[in-house]
Amino acid sequence: MSNNHNSTYDDVELVQPQKEYTAQERAALITHKLAMGAEMSTAEIAKRTGTTASAASYLISKISRVTPVYHDDGKWKMLDE
């Protein structure tokens, strides 16, 4: 995918089925989406990564330990700075 592509992340087909992603790949996908300005609920993270809500909650808790991600009004967001 070229850098000048005007498509949003949601338009991009995943390279491999979600169930085959490793934990590190799931973390990278969600971190990238949040860094691009997405706001996601835990349920949306679970759907995007093909995991349970419990696994998605665990994943985002680990992401939030090392990135400026926070939970506000039912959505996970990344600080702009």
Phi and psi restraints in degrees (value plus and minus 20) as a CYANA .aco file:
   2 SER   PHI     -98.9   -58.9
   2 SER   PSI     136.6   176.6
   3 ASN   PHI     -88.4   -48.4
   3 ASN   PSI     -41.2    -1.2
   4 ASN   PHI    -115.1   -75.1
   4 ASN   PSI      -7.9    32.1
   5 HIS   PHI     -88.3   -48.3
   5 HIS   PSI     113.6   153.6
   6 ASN   PHI    -110.8   -70.8
   6 ASN   PSI     -16.3    23.7
   7 SER   PHI     -92.9   -52.9
   7 SER   PSI     129.8   169.8
   8 THR   PHI    -103.5   -63.5
   8 THR   PSI     145.2   185.2
   9 TYR   PHI     -77.9   -37.9
   9 TYR   PSI     -55.5   -15.5
  10 ASP   PHI     -84.1   -44.1
  10 ASP   PSI     -44.3    -4.3
  11 ASP   PHI    -100.9   -60.9
  11 ASP   PSI     -33.8     6.2
  12 VAL   PHI    -100.4   -60.4
  12 VAL   PSI     108.4   148.4
  13 GLU   PHI     -93.8   -53.8
  13 GLU   PSI     117.6   157.6
  14 LEU   PHI     -90.5   -50.5
  14 LEU   PSI     122.7   162.7
  15 VAL   PHI     -87.9   -47.9
  15 VAL   PSI     -58.5   -18.5
  16 GLN   PHI    -154.5  -114.5
  16 GLN   PSI     139.2   179.2
  17 PRO   PHI     -75.9   -35.9
  17 PRO   PSI     123.2   163.2
  18 GLN   PHI     -74.4   -34.4
  18 GLN   PSI     -57.6   -17.6
  19 LYS   PHI     -86.3   -46.3
  19 LYS   PSI     -34.4     5.6
  20 GLU   PHI    -115.3   -75.3
  20 GLU   PSI     -22.9    17.1
  21 TYR   PHI     -90.8   -50.8
  21 TYR   PSI     122.8   162.8
  22 THR   PHI     -98.4   -58.4
  22 THR   PSI     148.1   188.1
  23 ALA   PHI     -79.5   -39.5
  23 ALA   PSI     -59.2   -19.2
  24 GLN   PHI     -85.8   -45.8
  24 GLN   PSI     -59.1   -19.1
  25 GLU   PHI     -88.5   -48.5
  25 GLU   PSI     -59.7   -19.7
  26 ARG   PHI     -82.5   -42.5
  26 ARG   PSI     -62.7   -22.7
  27 ALA   PHI     -82.2   -42.2
  27 ALA   PSI     -62.2   -22.2
  28 ALA   PHI     -84.5   -44.5
  28 ALA   PSI     -62.6   -22.6
  29 LEU   PHI     -80.5   -40.5
  29 LEU   PSI     -66.8   -26.8
  30 ILE   PHI     -90.6   -50.6
  30 ILE   PSI     -60.9   -20.9
  31 THR   PHI     -81.1   -41.1
  31 THR   PSI     -63.3   -23.3
  32 HIS   PHI     -82.7   -42.7
  32 HIS   PSI     -66.4   -26.4
  33 LYS   PHI     -80.2   -40.2
  33 LYS   PSI     -64.8   -24.8
  34 LEU   PHI     -85.5   -45.5
  34 LEU   PSI     -59.9   -19.9
  35 ALA   PHI     -83.9   -43.9
  35 ALA   PSI     -46.9    -6.9
  36 MET   PHI    -104.1   -64.1
  36 MET   PSI     -16.7    23.3
  37 GLY   PHI      84.1   124.1
  37 GLY   PSI     -18.3    21.7
  38 ALA   PHI     -88.8   -48.8
  38 ALA   PSI     130.0   170.0
  39 GLU   PHI    -139.7   -99.7
  39 GLU   PSI     103.5   143.5
  40 MET   PHI    -151.1  -111.1
  40 MET   PSI     117.8   157.8
  41 SER   PHI     -99.2   -59.2
  41 SER   PSI     146.0   186.0
  42 THR   PHI     -81.4   -41.4
  42 THR   PSI     -57.8   -17.8
  43 ALA   PHI     -82.9   -42.9
  43 ALA   PSI     -59.0   -19.0
  44 GLU   PHI     -86.8   -46.8
  44 GLU   PSI     -57.8   -17.8
  45 ILE   PHI     -83.9   -43.9
  45 ILE   PSI     -62.6   -22.6
  46 ALA   PHI     -81.1   -41.1
  46 ALA   PSI     -64.8   -24.8
  47 LYS   PHI     -84.0   -44.0
  47 LYS   PSI     -64.7   -24.7
  48 ARG   PHI     -82.8   -42.8
  48 ARG   PSI     -56.5   -16.5
  49 THR   PHI    -117.2   -77.2
  49 THR   PSI     -25.7    14.3
  50 GLY   PHI      51.0    91.0
  50 GLY   PSI      14.1    54.1
  51 THR   PHI    -141.1  -101.1
  51 THR   PSI     159.9   199.9
  52 THR   PHI    -101.0   -61.0
  52 THR   PSI     146.7   186.7
  53 ALA   PHI     -82.3   -42.3
  53 ALA   PSI     -57.9   -17.9
  54 SER   PHI     -83.2   -43.2
  54 SER   PSI     -64.8   -24.8
  55 ALA   PHI     -86.1   -46.1
  55 ALA   PSI     -58.0   -18.0
  56 ALA   PHI     -86.0   -46.0
  56 ALA   PSI     -59.5   -19.5
  57 SER   PHI     -82.7   -42.7
  57 SER   PSI     -63.4   -23.4
  58 TYR   PHI     -82.3   -42.3
  58 TYR   PSI     -64.4   -24.4
  59 LEU   PHI     -80.1   -40.1
  59 LEU   PSI     -70.2   -30.2
  60 ILE   PHI     -89.3   -49.3
  60 ILE   PSI     -49.1    -9.1
  61 SER   PHI     -85.8   -45.8
  61 SER   PSI     -56.6   -16.6
  62 LYS   PHI     -91.4   -51.4
  62 LYS   PSI     -60.4   -20.4
  63 ILE   PHI     -81.9   -41.9
  63 ILE   PSI     -62.5   -22.5
  64 SER   PHI     -89.4   -49.4
  64 SER   PSI     -34.9     5.1
  65 ARG   PHI     -92.0   -52.0
  65 ARG   PSI     -46.7    -6.7
  66 VAL   PHI    -143.5  -103.5
  66 VAL   PSI     -19.3    20.7
  67 THR   PHI    -153.1  -113.1
  67 THR   PSI     138.3   178.3
  68 PRO   PHI     -99.1   -59.1
  68 PRO   PSI      43.8    83.8
  69 VAL   PHI    -125.5   -85.5
  69 VAL   PSI     119.0   159.0
  70 TYR   PHI    -161.9  -121.9
  70 TYR   PSI     141.4   181.4
  71 HIS   PHI    -126.1   -86.1
  71 HIS   PSI     106.6   146.6
  72 ASP   PHI    -166.1  -126.1
  72 ASP   PSI     105.2   145.2
  73 ASP   PHI      34.7    74.7
  73 ASP   PSI      21.7    61.7
  74 GLY   PHI      62.1   102.1
  74 GLY   PSI     -17.2    22.8
  75 LYS   PHI    -146.6  -106.6
  75 LYS   PSI     125.7   165.7
  76 TRP   PHI    -109.0   -69.0
  76 TRP   PSI     115.1   155.1
  77 LYS   PHI    -158.4  -118.4
  77 LYS   PSI     139.2   179.2
  78 MET   PHI    -132.4   -92.4
  78 MET   PSI     116.6   156.6
  79 LEU   PHI     -79.4   -39.4
  79 LEU   PSI     127.5   167.5
  80 ASP   PHI     -92.1   -52.1
  80 ASP   PSI     -46.3    -6.3
